[in-house]
Every structure is written in structure tokens, then in C-alpha cells.
Amino acid sequence: MLEVYNIRSSLSSYLYEVRFIILFYVIGDWTSTAYALPIGAEYNPVPAMILENYGIYHLLLVKIGFILLLFYVAPLIKVSKTRWALTKHLIEFIGIFVTINNLMVIWYGNSLIQVFGLV
């Protein structure tokens, strides 16, 4: 019983630690992708393949799976506080970037990537 409590406690503290990853990388990117798909196209080949073959809800499952995988490997990354902070901030930045990119497609018809000339 004590072990289950520790897992539950560590999971809740982990979810708090990665709350911005969940907010931007999972929720923000997924919802803005779902809304932007009729307007634009998915240029990232992995999500594009998931969307084409399995649909939008499977993309959400993959994102949730990523959060669970990160929970599993977090103790290895947390050996170095700097590495854990860098990992979290990098994923948060990617989530913010792709969410802004999708919102630009929705609102302006151009993505941030197109503005920078990357596509």
C-alpha cells in the first residue's frame, strides 16, 4: 500500500512539474491542430502520417503516450537538474511554437514556419 501511495504522489508531482508541457505540447498543439486542419496542412511527417492513417484522436493518444514515456525516463534525466530543466523547457518551447504556428494558420492563413521561409 505504501508503494502505491508513493507512485501516486510521484505521478502527481510529475504532472505538476510538466504542467506547461501538458498545456502547450499536448492540449494547445492538439486542439489548434484539430481546428487548423481544415484550413491548412500538417507539414511534420510523423503527425501527418498519424492523422492520415488513424485520425486526430490517435494523435492525442500519441501525445499522452509521450507524457507517460517522459514520466518513465524522468528519473534518469533528473540525475542532472540542468538536464531535466533543459528537457522540460525545450519541450515547452516546442509546444508553444507549434501552438502559435497553428493559431497563425487559423487566424492569418499563414504559419510561422511560412513567415520564416522554412516551408
C-alpha positions as CSV (number, residue, x, y, z in Angstrom):
1,M,0.0,0.0,0.0
2,L,2.8,2.4,0.8
3,E,4.4,1.8,-2.6
4,V,1.2,2.6,-4.4
5,Y,0.9,5.9,-2.4
6,N,4.5,6.8,-3.4
7,I,3.8,6.2,-7.1
8,R,0.6,8.2,-6.9
9,S,2.4,11.0,-5.1
10,S,5.3,10.9,-7.6
11,L,2.9,10.9,-10.5
12,S,1.0,13.9,-9.2
13,S,4.3,15.8,-8.5
14,Y,5.5,14.9,-12.0
15,L,2.2,16.1,-13.6
16,Y,2.7,19.4,-11.7
17,E,6.3,19.7,-13.0
18,V,5.2,19.1,-16.6
19,R,2.0,21.2,-16.5
20,F,3.3,23.6,-19.2
21,I,4.2,20.7,-21.4
22,I,0.7,19.3,-21.0
23,L,-0.8,22.7,-21.6
24,F,1.1,23.7,-24.7
25,Y,2.6,20.5,-26.2
26,V,-0.4,18.2,-25.6
27,I,-3.6,20.4,-25.3
28,G,-2.5,23.5,-27.2
29,D,-0.9,21.8,-30.1
30,W,-3.6,19.1,-30.4
31,T,-6.6,21.4,-30.2
32,S,-5.1,24.0,-32.5
33,T,-4.1,21.2,-35.0
34,A,-7.7,19.9,-34.9
35,Y,-9.0,23.3,-35.6
36,A,-6.4,24.3,-38.2
37,L,-6.5,21.1,-40.3
38,P,-9.4,22.1,-42.5
39,I,-7.6,25.4,-43.2
40,G,-4.1,24.2,-43.7
41,A,-2.0,21.0,-43.8
42,E,0.3,19.2,-41.4
43,Y,3.9,19.5,-42.5
44,N,5.5,17.4,-39.8
45,P,5.7,13.9,-41.4
46,V,5.1,11.9,-38.2
47,P,1.9,13.6,-37.1
48,A,0.8,13.8,-40.8
49,M,1.1,10.0,-41.1
50,I,-0.8,9.5,-37.8
51,L,-3.5,11.9,-38.9
52,E,-3.8,10.4,-42.4
53,N,-3.9,6.8,-41.2
54,Y,-5.5,6.9,-37.8
55,G,-7.2,10.3,-37.2
56,I,-6.9,13.2,-34.8
57,Y,-7.8,11.2,-31.6
58,H,-4.9,8.9,-32.2
59,L,-2.6,11.9,-32.3
60,L,-3.8,12.8,-28.9
61,L,-3.1,9.3,-27.7
62,V,0.4,9.5,-29.0
63,K,0.9,12.8,-27.1
64,I,-0.4,11.3,-23.9
65,G,1.9,8.3,-24.5
66,F,4.8,10.7,-24.8
67,I,3.9,12.2,-21.4
68,L,3.8,8.7,-19.9
69,L,7.1,7.8,-21.5
70,L,8.7,11.0,-20.2
71,F,7.4,10.0,-16.7
72,Y,9.2,6.7,-17.1
73,V,12.5,8.2,-18.2
74,A,12.3,11.3,-16.0
75,P,14.3,9.7,-13.1
76,L,17.2,9.1,-15.5
77,I,17.0,12.7,-16.8
78,K,16.6,14.1,-13.3
79,V,20.0,12.9,-12.3
80,S,21.1,16.3,-13.5
81,K,18.9,19.2,-12.6
82,T,20.2,21.1,-15.5
83,R,19.4,18.3,-17.9
84,W,15.9,18.0,-16.5
85,A,15.3,21.8,-16.7
86,L,16.6,21.9,-20.3
87,T,14.5,18.9,-21.3
88,K,11.3,20.4,-19.9
89,H,12.0,23.9,-21.3
90,L,12.8,22.5,-24.7
91,I,9.5,20.5,-24.9
92,E,7.6,23.5,-23.6
93,F,9.2,25.8,-26.2
94,I,8.3,23.3,-29.0
95,G,4.7,23.2,-27.6
96,I,4.4,27.0,-27.5
97,F,6.0,27.3,-31.0
98,V,3.7,24.8,-32.7
99,T,0.6,26.2,-30.9
100,I,1.5,29.7,-32.1
101,N,2.2,28.3,-35.6
102,N,-1.2,26.6,-35.7
103,L,-3.0,29.7,-34.4
104,M,-1.4,31.8,-37.1
105,V,-2.7,29.4,-39.7
106,I,-6.2,29.7,-38.1
107,W,-6.2,33.5,-37.8
108,Y,-4.0,34.6,-40.7
109,G,-3.8,31.8,-43.2
110,N,0.0,31.6,-42.9
111,S,2.1,29.7,-40.4
112,L,5.0,31.0,-38.5
113,I,7.2,28.5,-40.4
114,Q,6.0,30.0,-43.7
115,V,6.8,33.5,-42.5
116,F,10.4,32.4,-41.7
117,G,10.5,30.8,-45.2
118,L,11.1,27.3,-43.9
119,V,8.3,25.8,-46.0
